[in-house]
C-alpha cells in the first residue's frame, strides 16, 4: 500500500514538472526567463520534453503503461542531466552540478525502479541503483560542504539546526551505501522518502503558501 501511494505521489510530481516546463516554455517565448534548471531555455525543446513528462507521469498511474513510462522517463531524465548540463557544469562537487546533473539522474533512477525488479532488465536495475547511490552520497557530502547555509534553511521553530543538517547528511550517505550494497535497501528507500516528505512540508511548502507582500511586488516590478 505504501508503495502504491509513493508511486502516486511520484506520478503527480512528474506531471507537475511537465506542466511547469510547458508554462515556463510559454513565458520564455515571450520574455527571457529560465526554464526548469535541467533544460536549456529553448521553447522548441522544452515543449516536447514537458509533454513527455506529463504523459510519462500519467502512464505511471496505470499498470499497463507503467514499464514503458518508467523506462522512457528514466532515459529522458538521464539525457537531461548528462547531455544538457554536464557540458555546462564541470565541477563535480559544485551546487549547479548537484542540482542540474544529479537531481534529474536521481529522478530517472527512481523512475526505473518504480516498475519493480521483475519488469525491467537486470542491468538497468543495477545501473539505477548504483547511480542513485552515487547521487545520494554526493548529496550527503554537500551537507558538510555548505553546512551553515543548509542549517539556515531549517525553520526557526525547529531546534538544533546544525544537528539536523549533520544528521541528514549522514543519512544521505548511509542510504547511498545501502542502495549500492543492497543491505537494508527497503529501509533506506523508506527513510529517504520520509526525509524528503518532511522537507517538503517543513521547509519548501511554507514559503510557497506565504502571500507575497504587495509593496515588495511593486518594488520588484518597478526595478
Backbone as JSON, one array per atom type, in Angstrom:
{
  "sequence": "XXXXXXXXXXXXXXXXXXXXXXXXXXXXXXXXXXXXXXXXXXXXXXXXXXXXXXXXXXXXXXXXXXXXXXXXXXXXXXXXXXXXXXXXXXXXXXXXXXXXXXXXXXXXXXXXXXXXXXXXXXXXXXXXXXXXXXXXXXXXXXXXXXXXXXXXXXXXXXXXXXXXXXXXXXXXXXXXXXXXXXXXXXXXXXXXXXXXXXXXXXXXXXXXXXXXXXXXXXXXXXX",
  "N": [[0.83, -1.2, 0.0], [1.92, 1.25, 0.8], [3.85, 1.47, -1.16], [2.27, 1.85, -3.47], [1.05, 4.26, -2.86], [3.3, 5.91, -2.72], [4.14, 5.76, -5.4], [2.0, 7.04, -6.6], [2.29, 9.68, -5.61], [4.78, 10.24, -6.75], [4.14, 10.09, -9.47], [2.32, 12.24, -9.7], [4.04, 14.32, -9.1], [5.82, 14.25, -11.28], [4.05, 14.87, -13.35], [3.44, 17.46, -12.54], [5.98, 18.66, -12.89], [6.12, 18.5, -15.65], [3.98, 20.18, -16.42], [4.89, 22.6, -15.35], [7.18, 22.93, -16.92], [6.04, 23.35, -19.46], [4.65, 25.74, -18.96], [6.75, 27.5, -18.27], [8.1, 27.41, -20.67], [6.28, 28.63, -22.39], [6.18, 31.21, -21.31], [8.86, 31.93, -21.63], [9.01, 32.16, -24.34], [7.94, 34.59, -24.78], [9.23, 36.27, -23.09], [12.45, 36.58, -21.67], [13.16, 34.12, -19.56], [14.3, 31.7, -17.17], [13.93, 28.24, -17.93], [12.95, 25.21, -16.16], [15.74, 24.02, -14.18], [17.01, 21.85, -15.45], [16.81, 21.92, -18.16], [17.77, 23.64, -21.17], [16.9, 27.09, -21.88], [15.06, 26.9, -24.18], [12.31, 27.1, -25.98], [11.33, 25.43, -28.1], [12.53, 23.04, -27.53], [11.8, 22.54, -24.9], [9.01, 22.33, -24.94], [8.25, 19.73, -26.18], [9.59, 18.05, -24.34], [8.37, 18.7, -21.89], [5.8, 17.79, -22.47], [6.3, 15.06, -22.71], [7.02, 14.51, -20.06], [4.53, 14.89, -18.77], [2.93, 12.91, -20.01], [4.35, 10.59, -19.33], [4.25, 10.74, -16.53], [1.49, 10.43, -16.13], [1.26, 7.9, -17.24], [2.56, 6.32, -15.39], [0.66, 5.8, -13.54], [-0.88, 3.67, -14.27], [-0.99, 0.16, -14.62], [-0.68, -1.09, -17.09], [0.74, 0.69, -18.68], [2.93, 1.22, -17.18], [5.63, 0.19, -17.26], [6.69, 1.05, -19.77], [6.4, 3.8, -19.48], [8.01, 4.33, -17.22], [10.59, 3.54, -18.07], [10.94, 5.23, -20.31], [10.73, 7.8, -19.09], [12.92, 7.64, -17.33], [15.13, 7.56, -19.11], [14.84, 10.02, -20.43], [15.21, 11.81, -18.31], [17.83, 11.11, -17.6], [19.14, 11.88, -19.93], [18.64, 14.62, -19.82], [20.2, 15.36, -17.63], [22.84, 14.5, -18.31], [23.43, 15.14, -21.07], [22.59, 17.81, -21.43], [23.47, 19.29, -19.22], [25.94, 18.44, -18.05], [28.04, 19.33, -19.83], [27.9, 22.05, -19.24], [28.5, 22.32, -16.59], [31.24, 21.59, -14.97], [32.45, 21.09, -12.53], [32.5, 18.69, -10.19], [31.62, 18.73, -7.5], [30.21, 21.06, -7.23], [27.43, 23.3, -6.53], [25.62, 23.82, -8.76], [26.22, 21.54, -10.33], [25.35, 19.45, -8.74], [22.62, 20.06, -8.53], [21.63, 20.43, -11.2], [22.59, 18.27, -12.64], [22.77, 15.82, -11.09], [20.27, 15.67, -9.77], [18.14, 15.31, -11.8], [19.11, 12.87, -12.78], [18.89, 11.23, -10.52], [16.1, 11.25, -10.21], [15.4, 10.0, -12.59], [16.48, 7.45, -12.12], [14.85, 6.63, -10.0], [12.49, 6.45, -11.41], [13.03, 4.27, -13.08], [13.22, 2.28, -11.15], [10.66, 2.22, -10.26], [8.95, 0.46, -11.54], [9.54, -2.02, -10.59], [11.62, -4.92, -9.85], [11.14, -7.15, -11.48], [10.17, -6.22, -13.9], [11.92, -4.7, -15.45], [15.04, -4.82, -17.29], [17.76, -6.65, -15.77], [20.32, -5.43, -15.78], [19.67, -2.74, -16.05], [18.29, -2.24, -13.73], [20.34, -2.62, -11.83], [22.12, -0.62, -12.65], [20.61, 1.7, -12.19], [20.37, 1.57, -9.42], [23.08, 1.93, -8.61], [23.7, 4.45, -9.7], [21.85, 6.03, -8.35], [22.73, 5.61, -5.75], [25.26, 6.85, -5.89], [24.47, 9.52, -6.35], [23.05, 10.09, -3.96], [25.09, 9.88, -2.06], [26.77, 11.98, -2.83], [25.0, 14.11, -2.38], [24.86, 13.91, 0.39], [27.53, 14.48, 1.17], [27.57, 17.1, 0.33], [26.07, 18.38, 2.27], [27.87, 18.77, 4.31], [29.71, 20.39, 3.11], [28.43, 22.84, 2.67], [27.49, 23.57, 5.22], [26.64, 25.62, 7.0], [24.94, 27.16, 5.39], [22.86, 25.32, 4.7], [21.94, 24.71, 7.24], [20.8, 27.15, 7.86], [18.47, 27.05, 6.43], [16.7, 25.54, 7.85], [13.63, 25.73, 9.51], [12.84, 28.27, 11.98], [11.37, 27.41, 14.19], [12.12, 24.85, 14.64], [14.37, 23.15, 16.66], [18.02, 22.85, 17.13], [19.54, 23.23, 14.65], [22.05, 22.78, 13.37], [22.59, 20.19, 14.18], [20.55, 18.68, 12.9], [21.21, 19.16, 10.26], [23.71, 17.9, 9.99], [22.89, 15.33, 10.71], [21.09, 14.58, 8.63], [22.83, 14.74, 6.5], [24.57, 12.6, 7.05], [22.63, 10.62, 6.92], [21.93, 10.66, 4.2], [24.35, 9.72, 3.04], [24.54, 7.19, 4.24], [22.21, 6.01, 3.18], [22.91, 5.99, 0.49], [25.06, 4.17, 0.5], [23.62, 1.93, 1.28], [21.91, 1.5, -0.93], [23.84, 0.95, -2.86], [25.0, -1.42, -1.96], [22.88, -3.04, -1.43], [22.14, -3.71, 1.1], [19.77, -3.6, 3.61], [18.08, -2.15, 1.92], [15.38, -1.56, 1.43], [14.6, -0.29, 3.8], [16.27, 1.91, 3.64], [15.22, 3.18, 1.38], [12.66, 3.79, 2.35], [13.37, 5.54, 4.42], [14.64, 7.67, 3.03], [12.52, 8.56, 1.43], [10.73, 9.4, 3.44], [12.28, 11.41, 4.56], [12.48, 13.35, 2.48], [9.77, 13.94, 2.27], [9.25, 15.14, 4.75], [10.88, 17.4, 4.5], [9.58, 18.7, 2.41], [7.15, 19.48, 3.6], [7.96, 21.0, 5.84], [10.02, 22.8, 5.05], [9.99, 23.58, 2.27], [7.3, 23.93, 1.4], [5.95, 25.91, 3.1], [7.09, 28.58, 2.36], [6.03, 28.8, -0.21], [3.33, 29.0, 0.25], [3.05, 31.39, 1.51], [1.63, 34.59, 1.39], [2.51, 36.96, -1.04], [4.17, 40.07, -0.33], [2.58, 43.02, -1.12], [3.85, 45.53, -1.39], [6.51, 44.81, -1.78], [6.25, 43.47, -4.2], [5.48, 45.56, -5.89], [7.78, 47.04, -5.75], [9.65, 45.31, -6.92], [8.6, 45.09, -9.51], [8.95, 47.64, -10.46], [11.64, 47.93, -10.61]],
  "CA": [[0.0, 0.0, 0.0], [2.82, 2.39, 0.85], [4.47, 1.57, -2.47], [1.31, 2.42, -4.41], [0.89, 5.68, -2.5], [4.53, 6.59, -3.15], [4.12, 5.86, -6.86], [1.01, 8.06, -6.92], [2.91, 10.97, -5.37], [5.83, 10.4, -7.75], [3.47, 10.37, -10.75], [1.79, 13.6, -9.67], [5.19, 15.24, -9.14], [6.31, 14.29, -12.67], [3.06, 15.64, -14.11], [3.65, 18.85, -12.16], [7.19, 19.13, -13.56], [5.78, 18.68, -17.06], [3.16, 21.39, -16.55], [5.79, 23.73, -15.1], [8.04, 23.07, -18.09], [5.25, 23.98, -20.53], [4.38, 27.13, -18.59], [8.0, 28.26, -18.41], [8.4, 27.48, -22.1], [5.39, 29.64, -22.97], [6.63, 32.53, -20.85], [10.17, 32.23, -22.19], [8.86, 32.53, -25.73], [7.54, 35.99, -24.8], [10.13, 37.02, -22.23], [13.6, 35.72, -21.34], [13.16, 33.58, -18.21], [14.85, 30.34, -17.2], [13.09, 27.05, -17.79], [13.45, 24.43, -15.02], [17.2, 24.0, -14.31], [17.57, 20.72, -16.19], [16.69, 22.12, -19.61], [18.1, 24.98, -21.68], [15.73, 27.94, -22.1], [14.73, 26.83, -25.6], [10.92, 26.62, -26.0], [11.12, 24.34, -29.05], [13.0, 21.82, -26.87], [11.09, 22.33, -23.65], [7.62, 21.92, -25.2], [8.1, 18.27, -26.28], [10.04, 17.39, -23.11], [7.3, 18.88, -20.92], [4.71, 16.89, -22.84], [6.74, 13.7, -22.35], [6.9, 14.4, -18.61], [3.11, 14.74, -18.41], [2.46, 11.6, -20.47], [5.0, 9.54, -18.51], [3.68, 10.81, -15.19], [0.17, 9.8, -16.17], [1.44, 6.48, -17.54], [2.99, 5.61, -14.18], [-0.5, 5.51, -12.7], [-1.59, 2.5, -14.78], [-0.11, -0.99, -14.73], [-0.44, -1.43, -18.49], [1.72, 1.63, -19.25], [3.92, 1.52, -16.15], [7.01, -0.1, -17.64], [7.08, 1.94, -20.86], [6.5, 5.16, -18.95], [9.15, 4.43, -16.32], [11.83, 3.48, -18.85], [11.04, 6.47, -21.09], [11.01, 8.9, -18.18], [14.28, 7.49, -16.85], [16.1, 7.95, -20.12], [14.72, 11.47, -20.68], [15.86, 12.48, -17.18], [19.26, 10.86, -17.73], [19.6, 12.73, -21.03], [18.61, 16.0, -19.34], [21.35, 15.6, -16.76], [24.15, 14.25, -18.92], [23.65, 15.82, -22.35], [22.33, 19.24, -21.39], [24.05, 20.01, -18.09], [27.34, 18.1, -17.78], [28.96, 20.25, -20.52], [27.84, 23.4, -18.68], [28.95, 22.31, -15.19], [32.32, 20.59, -14.93], [32.89, 20.87, -11.16], [31.71, 17.58, -9.66], [31.04, 19.0, -6.19], [29.58, 22.38, -7.2], [25.98, 23.27, -6.35], [24.92, 23.6, -10.04], [26.4, 20.16, -10.79], [24.46, 18.59, -7.95], [21.21, 20.37, -8.82], [21.25, 20.3, -12.6], [23.02, 16.99, -13.21], [22.45, 14.66, -10.27], [18.85, 15.57, -9.43], [17.37, 14.59, -12.82], [19.57, 11.48, -12.85], [18.28, 10.52, -9.39], [14.68, 11.07, -10.52], [15.34, 8.97, -13.61], [16.71, 6.15, -11.49], [13.63, 6.28, -9.28], [11.5, 6.03, -12.41], [13.36, 2.9, -13.48], [12.93, 1.37, -10.04], [9.23, 2.25, -9.92], [8.21, -0.67, -12.11], [9.89, -3.25, -9.88], [12.75, -5.68, -10.37], [10.76, -8.13, -12.49], [9.65, -5.59, -15.11], [12.97, -4.06, -16.23], [16.24, -5.67, -17.37], [18.58, -6.66, -14.56], [21.41, -4.46, -15.86], [19.12, -1.41, -15.84], [18.0, -2.15, -12.3], [21.61, -2.42, -11.12], [22.65, 0.7, -13.01], [19.83, 2.71, -11.49], [20.75, 1.51, -8.01], [24.41, 2.49, -8.4], [23.65, 5.88, -9.96], [21.12, 6.64, -7.24], [23.64, 5.57, -4.6], [26.27, 7.89, -6.09], [23.83, 10.81, -6.16], [22.74, 10.28, -2.54], [26.34, 10.11, -1.33], [27.2, 13.35, -3.14], [24.1, 15.0, -1.64], [25.26, 13.88, 1.79], [28.78, 15.22, 1.31], [27.27, 18.52, 0.14], [25.59, 18.92, 3.54], [29.03, 19.18, 5.11], [30.4, 21.45, 2.38], [27.71, 24.1, 2.89], [26.8, 23.26, 6.46], [25.99, 26.81, 7.55], [23.83, 27.55, 4.51], [21.76, 24.37, 4.83], [21.38, 24.9, 8.58], [19.98, 28.36, 7.85], [17.2, 26.75, 5.79], [15.82, 24.88, 8.82], [12.73, 26.73, 10.13], [13.23, 28.72, 13.31], [10.66, 26.71, 15.26], [12.77, 23.55, 14.84], [15.65, 23.36, 17.35], [19.21, 22.09, 16.76], [19.7, 23.32, 13.19], [23.28, 22.15, 12.93], [22.46, 18.76, 14.41], [19.73, 18.07, 11.85], [21.95, 19.23, 9.0], [24.69, 16.81, 10.02], [22.16, 14.06, 10.75], [20.57, 14.24, 7.3], [23.99, 14.48, 5.65], [24.97, 11.22, 7.31], [21.55, 9.76, 6.43], [22.11, 10.57, 2.75], [25.49, 8.85, 2.74], [24.17, 5.83, 4.64], [21.25, 5.5, 2.21], [23.64, 5.69, -0.73], [25.78, 2.91, 0.71], [22.63, 0.87, 1.32], [21.49, 1.23, -2.31], [24.96, 0.37, -3.6], [25.29, -2.77, -1.48], [21.66, -3.82, -1.29], [21.92, -4.01, 2.52], [18.68, -2.81, 4.18], [17.71, -1.19, 0.88], [13.99, -1.13, 1.61], [14.58, 0.68, 4.89], [16.9, 3.12, 3.13], [14.24, 3.84, 0.5], [11.62, 4.35, 3.21], [13.94, 6.68, 5.13], [14.85, 8.78, 2.1], [11.2, 9.08, 1.09], [10.22, 10.14, 4.6], [13.11, 12.61, 4.72], [12.05, 14.35, 1.51], [8.41, 14.34, 2.6], [9.35, 16.09, 5.86], [11.43, 18.66, 3.98], [8.54, 19.36, 1.61], [6.16, 20.07, 4.49], [8.52, 21.95, 6.82], [10.96, 23.77, 4.5], [9.7, 24.08, 0.93], [5.91, 24.31, 1.2], [5.54, 27.17, 3.74], [7.35, 29.8, 1.58], [5.14, 28.85, -1.37], [1.99, 29.36, 0.71], [3.06, 32.75, 2.07], [1.12, 35.6, 0.46], [3.53, 37.96, -1.33], [3.99, 41.43, 0.15], [2.28, 43.88, -2.28], [4.85, 46.58, -1.53], [7.7, 44.2, -2.39], [5.92, 43.18, -5.59], [5.53, 46.8, -6.65], [9.18, 47.44, -5.84], [10.32, 44.45, -7.89], [8.12, 45.37, -10.85], [9.44, 48.93, -10.9], [13.11, 47.93, -10.71]],
  "C": [[0.86, 1.26, 0.0], [3.5, 2.6, -0.5], [3.56, 2.21, -3.5], [1.11, 3.91, -4.14], [2.11, 6.49, -2.93], [4.57, 6.78, -4.65], [3.13, 6.91, -7.31], [1.61, 9.46, -6.75], [3.99, 11.26, -6.41], [5.23, 10.76, -9.11], [2.96, 11.8, -10.79], [2.91, 14.63, -9.74], [5.73, 15.37, -10.57], [5.35, 15.07, -13.56], [3.23, 17.13, -13.81], [4.88, 19.45, -12.82], [6.91, 19.38, -15.04], [4.97, 19.94, -17.29], [4.02, 22.63, -16.35], [6.69, 23.99, -16.31], [7.3, 23.75, -19.23], [4.97, 25.44, -20.22], [5.61, 27.99, -18.77], [8.38, 28.41, -19.87], [7.56, 28.55, -22.77], [5.85, 31.04, -22.59], [7.94, 32.91, -21.51], [10.1, 32.58, -23.67], [8.42, 33.98, -25.89], [8.5, 36.88, -24.01], [11.25, 36.08, -21.81], [13.54, 35.35, -19.86], [13.71, 32.17, -18.27], [13.78, 29.28, -17.15], [13.62, 26.28, -16.58], [14.93, 24.12, -15.25], [17.76, 22.93, -15.23], [17.57, 20.95, -17.69], [17.16, 23.52, -20.0], [16.82, 25.77, -21.94], [15.41, 28.04, -23.58], [13.31, 26.27, -25.71], [10.7, 25.44, -26.93], [11.61, 23.0, -28.5], [12.15, 21.51, -25.65], [9.65, 21.89, -23.86], [7.48, 20.4, -25.32], [8.54, 17.55, -25.01], [8.97, 17.52, -22.03], [6.13, 17.96, -21.2], [5.05, 15.45, -22.48], [6.62, 13.5, -20.85], [5.45, 14.14, -18.2], [2.6, 13.35, -18.8], [3.06, 10.47, -19.63], [4.46, 9.54, -17.1], [2.32, 10.16, -15.12], [0.29, 8.3, -16.41], [1.87, 5.67, -16.33], [1.82, 5.2, -13.3], [-1.19, 4.21, -13.09], [-0.6, 1.36, -15.02], [0.25, -1.31, -16.17], [0.66, -0.56, -19.1], [2.87, 1.92, -18.29], [5.34, 1.33, -16.65], [7.5, 0.84, -18.74], [7.3, 3.36, -20.34], [7.74, 5.32, -18.06], [10.47, 4.41, -17.08], [12.02, 4.76, -19.67], [11.41, 7.65, -20.22], [12.45, 8.84, -17.67], [15.31, 7.95, -17.85], [16.03, 9.44, -20.46], [15.41, 12.24, -19.55], [17.38, 12.3, -17.25], [19.85, 11.75, -18.83], [19.64, 14.19, -20.58], [19.83, 16.31, -18.49], [22.68, 15.51, -17.47], [24.39, 15.1, -20.17], [23.54, 17.33, -22.24], [23.16, 19.96, -20.32], [25.49, 19.65, -17.77], [28.29, 19.03, -18.53], [29.0, 21.64, -19.9], [28.4, 23.47, -17.27], [29.97, 21.2, -15.03], [32.77, 20.26, -13.52], [31.97, 19.86, -10.48], [30.98, 17.93, -8.37], [30.4, 20.38, -6.1], [28.07, 22.23, -7.04], [25.23, 23.11, -7.67], [25.05, 22.17, -10.55], [25.45, 19.24, -10.04], [23.01, 18.8, -8.36], [20.83, 20.01, -10.24], [21.59, 18.95, -13.2], [22.49, 15.82, -12.38], [20.96, 14.55, -9.94], [18.03, 14.91, -10.53], [17.81, 13.14, -12.97], [18.95, 10.66, -11.73], [16.8, 10.27, -9.65], [14.5, 9.99, -11.59], [15.55, 7.58, -13.05], [15.49, 5.69, -10.7], [12.53, 5.83, -10.23], [11.77, 4.6, -12.86], [13.01, 1.9, -12.39], [11.45, 1.29, -9.73], [8.48, 1.04, -10.43], [8.52, -1.99, -11.42], [10.95, -4.06, -10.59], [12.34, -6.6, -11.52], [10.36, -7.53, -13.83], [10.7, -4.9, -15.96], [14.18, -4.99, -16.28], [17.1, -5.55, -16.13], [19.69, -5.62, -14.6], [20.92, -3.04, -15.62], [18.78, -1.19, -14.37], [19.28, -1.9, -11.51], [22.19, -1.04, -11.4], [21.92, 1.8, -12.26], [20.17, 2.74, -10.0], [22.08, 2.21, -7.77], [24.42, 4.0, -8.66], [22.93, 6.62, -8.84], [21.99, 6.68, -5.99], [24.69, 6.67, -4.7], [25.68, 9.27, -5.83], [23.56, 11.08, -4.68], [24.01, 10.56, -1.73], [26.85, 11.52, -1.59], [26.31, 14.36, -2.42], [24.49, 15.05, -0.16], [26.53, 14.66, 2.04], [28.52, 16.72, 1.21], [26.75, 19.15, 1.43], [26.74, 19.43, 4.4], [29.82, 20.29, 4.42], [29.76, 22.81, 2.63], [26.86, 23.96, 4.15], [26.01, 24.45, 6.98], [24.78, 27.21, 6.71], [22.63, 26.63, 4.7], [21.11, 24.49, 6.21], [20.48, 26.12, 8.64], [18.62, 28.14, 7.21], [16.21, 26.07, 6.74], [14.94, 25.94, 9.47], [13.11, 27.04, 11.56], [12.56, 27.96, 14.44], [11.21, 25.31, 15.51], [14.12, 23.78, 15.53], [16.79, 22.57, 16.71], [19.45, 22.07, 15.25], [20.94, 22.57, 12.71], [23.21, 20.64, 13.1], [21.7, 18.09, 13.28], [20.44, 18.11, 10.5], [22.98, 18.11, 8.9], [23.99, 15.46, 9.97], [21.7, 13.64, 9.36], [21.7, 14.05, 6.3], [24.47, 13.05, 5.81], [23.91, 10.25, 6.78], [21.63, 9.59, 4.92], [23.2, 9.57, 2.38], [25.16, 7.4, 3.08], [23.18, 5.21, 3.66], [21.94, 5.16, 0.9], [24.41, 4.39, -0.64], [24.81, 1.73, 0.7], [22.16, 0.5, -0.09], [22.61, 0.55, -3.1], [25.19, -1.09, -3.23], [24.06, -3.66, -1.43], [21.32, -4.16, 0.15], [20.88, -3.05, 3.09], [18.16, -1.77, 3.18], [16.28, -0.69, 1.05], [13.87, -0.09, 2.71], [15.21, 1.99, 4.46], [15.93, 3.89, 2.25], [13.14, 4.5, 1.31], [12.14, 5.6, 3.93], [14.14, 7.89, 4.24], [13.51, 9.4, 1.7], [10.61, 9.9, 2.21], [10.97, 11.44, 4.79], [12.66, 13.7, 3.75], [10.63, 14.83, 1.78], [8.42, 15.37, 3.74], [9.88, 17.43, 5.38], [10.39, 19.43, 3.17], [7.58, 20.12, 2.51], [6.75, 21.18, 5.35], [9.35, 23.06, 6.2], [10.45, 24.41, 3.21], [8.26, 24.57, 0.75], [5.54, 25.64, 1.86], [5.88, 28.43, 2.94], [6.43, 29.94, 0.36], [3.76, 29.34, -0.97], [1.91, 30.77, 1.26], [2.57, 33.73, 1.02], [2.18, 36.66, 0.22], [3.17, 39.33, -0.77], [3.74, 42.34, -1.05], [3.33, 44.95, -2.51], [6.11, 46.05, -2.18], [7.46, 43.91, -3.86], [6.01, 44.43, -6.44], [6.97, 47.27, -6.82], [9.91, 46.63, -6.9], [9.89, 44.8, -9.32], [8.64, 46.69, -11.39], [10.93, 48.99, -11.08], [13.56, 47.43, -12.06]]
}
